[in-house]
């Protein structure tokens, strides 16, 4: 087996774990890529770090198929209005990030895809998780089911999702924090975040592939398939773990993890820049 395929599998594991936990998958992928670079052109590496998310997204589709597929099959197949309403709210939530992402994708990538940004955002949002969860001790949620999310609430969550355009923030972290601040329960915030990932990541992957083109070599195609396949399997486990975990615990542990990782990354690259390692 090519060493590049092994690297792709390791990156798939990282993606599958970090995409759904509020600790920033893009941030982790950028950091891991510093140590485990694919020996391929930079344009393909950038594509891989985004398109690998398609494997993670398929896990959401599989796990939540019954809640997301809007057609009921019986003697008379029919559209389910409740699920169509959920999709309407999902799409509204995606509008802010879609507009800003389309307009400023290249600029954001050039300016912020580096360890300095990742480190700072890991720490800042780690602190916010702890502060908001401490605040929540004296507040009760007002939205305890997906059906209770209004179109206005969906748009507000979508505005919070804009923060995730900066690597290290965590798309799930930004939307979960925003949803909790608005009054959504942890489980509903996490589940709605999973739903939002479907159009967001499909859209981001489509744009990357459109820019790169479909002229993959055999090795590049194999690397994409291995990365996505591993990300899919690991995501199934990660999503199930998170939904069980937050039934009895809050998100503060992820906040402390983010802070510790951010400090570690800053320390590592400072030492590296001074030629110690």
Secondary structure as GFF3:
##gff-version 3
##sequence-region A 1 277
A	DSSP	alpha_helix	3	18	.	.	.	ID=ss1
A	DSSP	alpha_helix	25	35	.	.	.	ID=ss2
A	DSSP	alpha_helix	42	51	.	.	.	ID=ss3
A	DSSP	alpha_helix	53	63	.	.	.	ID=ss4
A	DSSP	alpha_helix	65	68	.	.	.	ID=ss5
A	DSSP	beta_strand	71	72	.	.	.	ID=ss6
A	DSSP	beta_strand	78	79	.	.	.	ID=ss7
A	DSSP	alpha_helix	81	112	.	.	.	ID=ss8
A	DSSP	alpha_helix	115	135	.	.	.	ID=ss9
A	DSSP	three_ten_helix	136	138	.	.	.	ID=ss10
A	DSSP	three_ten_helix	146	148	.	.	.	ID=ss11
A	DSSP	alpha_helix	151	161	.	.	.	ID=ss12
A	DSSP	three_ten_helix	162	165	.	.	.	ID=ss13
A	DSSP	alpha_helix	171	182	.	.	.	ID=ss14
A	DSSP	alpha_helix	186	212	.	.	.	ID=ss15
A	DSSP	alpha_helix	218	245	.	.	.	ID=ss16
A	DSSP	alpha_helix	252	273	.	.	.	ID=ss17
###
